[in-house]
């Protein structure tokens, strides 16, 4: 689904259609990879680049170390039922994008304990949290920490 700047700008005028979401998790549990998948679903990067590009890790030190150091955000369009349909993707009209879509301001936050102040700031800016847990590692120390932060900030899940 390709999104135009004009479509995002039109949605910005509809406050009830805006969601501010923060992705939170322990280090290396997949926050940036999930962000890349969501960015690819808006046609901003090629799906084959997901997980390799690390689109929101724009700093040189983040790219070289392979971890998120500073929270980064991006505005994305979400139209319920537009992607990942069993019968395959369908074309979404511009009217559907505006009438049924949501502008999601997505914040990819760091997972490393040394950058927890970045997570706190991202949490305060967000309406809701998406907390990831690695299926193999399970709940870790930073998982508890970000859940506590989400609870204290009264974030929706």
N, C-alpha and C positions, 0 to 999 in steps of 0.2 A: 504494500500500500504506500504510494508516494504521497507526500504531504507538502503543500505549498506554504510559504510564509503568510500569504493572505488568509489561508484557512486557520492557521494558528492565531493570527491577529484577530480574526473574527471571534474565535472562541475566547480570547482574552477579555472580550467585552461581556461575556456571560459568566459572572462570578459563580453561579450555581453549577457550572460545568467544569470548574477548575479543581484539581486535586494536587496537593503537594505531598509527595511520598519520599521517604528516606529508606534506602536499603541498608540494613544493619546486620552484622554477623561477626563471628570470630575471624581472624586473619586466614586467608586462603580457603574460605568456604564458598566462594563463587559469586560474590557481589558484583564485581566488574564484568565477569563473564555473562551474568544475567543481564546487566545493563547493556552489554554489547548485543545480546539477543533482542532486547526491546528496541534498541536503536536500529538494528537491521530490519525489524518488522515495520519500521517507518520508512524504509528505503534509503536511509542515510549512509549505510555501509553495506557491503556485499555480505551475504550470509556466510560465505567461506572465510571471512576475516574475523568472525566472532571468536573471541578467546585469544586471538593472536594480536589484534590491533590494539586492544585496551583503549578504546576511543576516548573515554573520560579521563584517563591518566595522561594528561597533556604535558606534564613536566618531564624534563629529561631524567631527573633522579627517580621518578616513579617508573618510567619505562626501563631504566637500567636495573633497578632493584626488583622490579616485578611486583611491587605493592603500591597500594594507594596511600598517599601521604596527606593530601589535601582533599577535602570534599569537593566534588564537582557536580554541576547540575546541567540538565538539558530538558527542554520542553518537547514532549512527544504527544502524538494524537492516539487515543485509544477509542476504537469503535467496537462495542460489544458484538461478538459474532463475526467480525471481519476476517480473522485469521484462525488458523488451526482448526478448520472445520473438517469433519470426517469426509465430506464429499469434495474437498479441495477448496482452495481460495476462490472467492468470488469478487467481482469488481464492485467497489463501493463508490456511489455517486457523491459529488461534492455536497449535495443537500443532506445525504445521510451522514457525512462526516461532521457537518455542522449541527444537525438536529439530534443525532444520537451519540455524537462523540464527546469525549472528555479531553481537556487539555491536562496532561499529567506532567507536572514539574518534578522530575525524578532526580534525587540526590544520591549519588554513590559515595558512601562514607568509608573511611579507613577502618580496618579491622584490628590493626596492631595496637596494643595497649599504650604505646608511646604517643599515639595520636588521638587519645580519647577525647580531648577538648574539641577536636574537629567533629566527632560524633555528637557531642553535646550540642554544638552549634547547629548542626544539621537537624537534630531532633527538635530543637526549638522553632525552626523554620517550617516544620512539616505538620501536616494534618494527621498523617498515619505512618505506620512503620511496616515494612516488610522484613521480617527477621528470617534469615536463612540459617539452616543447620545442615552441615555436611552429613550425608547418610552413613558414611563410614566412621568418621571421627565422633559424631554425635555432639551432644552439648558440651561446650568447653568453657573456660573461664570467661572469655570475652562475650560468649553467648549470654551468660548470666548478667554480665555488666550491661550489655545493650538492652536486654529485657528490663532490667531495673530502670535504666534511663527512659525507656519508652513508657514504663508504668508511671514514673515520676512526672513526666511531661504530659501525662494523660492522652497519649497518642492512641489513635484508633488502629486496629489491625486489619 
